[in-house]
Amino acid sequence: MDDELHPLAEDWQRALAIAAHPDDLEYGAASAIARWTSQGKDVVYVLATRGEAGIADMPPGRAGPIREAEERRGAAAVGVEVVEFLDHRDGLIEYGIGLRRDFARAIRRHTPEIVVTCNHHATWGGAWPNHPDHRAVGQAAIDAVRDAANPWLFPELKAAGLEAWDRVRMVCVAGSPNATHGVDVTTHIAAAVESLRAHAVYIAGLGTDFDPDAFLSKTAAATGEKLGCEYATSFEVVEV
C-alpha cells in the first residue's frame, strides 16, 4: 500500500461514531472529531459496551459506571454531546444479527452521512492480534450501513417508526492497518489529548507510565508526514 494518505472529504454535516469500548475513539479518531465539531458538524457516539471488564483490579459493577462517566467527559472535550451505550457484554461481544440490528437502529435514528468505527481487521498491522470486540463491532458497523438502507430488513425497526436510511456515504475505519485517508488535526491535538486524559481511572489501571500527550503526539506526527501536515489521524475509507 502507498504510504501517501488522501485528504478525507468533509462536505457532510452528520456523523455517527460506533465503537466497542469507552476510550476506543480517543486513541486517534477523537482528534478528527474535535476538528469536525469545531466546523459545526454533528457527531454522535454509540458504544457497544460500558467497558465494565476493562480494569483488572476493579469489579465490573464498579468499573462500568466509572468508564461511562469518563467516556462522557472525553466526548465533551471534543464537542460531542450525545453518547449512547448499548449494554453488550464487554469482552464478549458477538458478531451477529443482534449486533447488526442495534447498529442499524442507531443509523436509522441518527441519519448520519458518514459512520466512523474501529479497526475490524485481525491485527493493527503487526503480529499482535486485534481485540475480538473491536473486530466484531467494526465489521458489524460496516454491515449495518447496508442493513439500515434495506427497507425489508428488521421490520421491527420500521414498526417503531425508523424508516430505512440509505444516505451514508462512507465508513471511516479508525486505527486500520490499511489506512487510505487522513485528517489534518494540527490545531485539534490538544483537545484530543484532553479527551484521552478523561479516562484517568482506566489509564491508571493499565499499570504503566502511559502519557496521552506523548502517545497521541507521536502517532499524529507520524501520520502527519504522510498527509503533509504537522499532525494528522488516519482512516481506512470504505465507500458506500
C-alpha positions, 0 to 999 in steps of 0.5 A: 500500500502507498504510504501517501494518505488522501485528504478525507472529504468533509462536505457532510454535516452528520456523523455517527461514531460506533465503537466497542469500548469507552476510550476506543475513539480517543486513541486517534479518531477523537482528534478528527472529531474535535476538528469536525465539531469545531466546523459545526458538524454533528457527531454522535457516539454509540458504544457497544459496551460500558467497558465494565471488564476493562480494569483488572483490579476493579469489579465490573459493577464498579468499573462500568459506571466509572468508564461511562462517566469518563467516556462522557467527559472525553466526548465533551472535550471534543464537542460531542454531546450525545453518547449512547451505550448499548449494554453488550457484554464487554469482552464478549461481544458477538458478531451477529444479527443482534449486533447488526440490528442495534447498529442499524437502529442507531443509523436509522435514528441518527441519519448520519452521512458518514459512520466512523468505527474501529479497526475490524481487521485481525491485527493493527498491522503487526503480529499482535492480534486485534481485540475480538470486540473491536473486530466484531463491532467494526465489521458489524458497523460496516454491515449495518450501513447496508442493513439500515438502507434495506427497507425489508430488513428488521421490520421491527425497526420500521414498526417503531417508526425508523424508516430505512436510511440509505444516505451514508456515504462512507465508513471511516475505519479508525486505527486500520492497518490499511489506512487510505485517508487522513485528517489534518488535526494540527490545531485539534491535538490538544483537545484530543489529548484532553479527551484521552486524559478523561479516562484517568481511572482506566489509564491508571489501571493499565499499570504503566507510565502511559502519557496521552500527550506523548502517545497521541503526539507521536502517532499524529506526527507520524501520520502527519508526514504522510498527509503533509501536515504537522499532525494528522489521524488516519482512516481506512475509507470504505465507500458506500 
